[in-house]
Amino acid sequence: QVQLVESGGGLVQPGGSLRLSCVASGSILREFSMSWHRQAPGKQRELVASITIGGTTNYADSVRGRFTISRGSAKNTMFLQMNSLNPEDTAVYYCKAFTSVREYWGQGTQVTVSS
């Protein structure tokens, strides 16, 4: 069993930056591929970025060049660096750990981009 806890969300002005963290307990994140997802009010949850066990990354077109997903030096952490934020980035952000046969989700952290 893996428990995931996100942190780092908050209120930021357009053009600002935030760094989200995902900390796992119960297992080691390097055994899983990881991803960040977000869900805005009234919209479906969407993939933001992913990183494989080997470190290959993938980004949604809407965030490519602005967001960076990475694994921490500690074996149970993952990050999402978000720059040049705009109001369309407002959502609850979730981290996910997954293999081909199972997946685990965190509870989410709210990101609000507003002046």
Buried (B, 14 or more C-beta within 10 A) or exposed (E): EBEBEBEBBEEBEEEBEBBBBBBBEEBEBEEBBBBBBBBBEEEEBEBBBBBEEEEEBEBBEEBEEBBBBBBEEEEBBBBBBBBEBEEEBBBBBBBBBBEEEEEBBBEBBEBBBEE
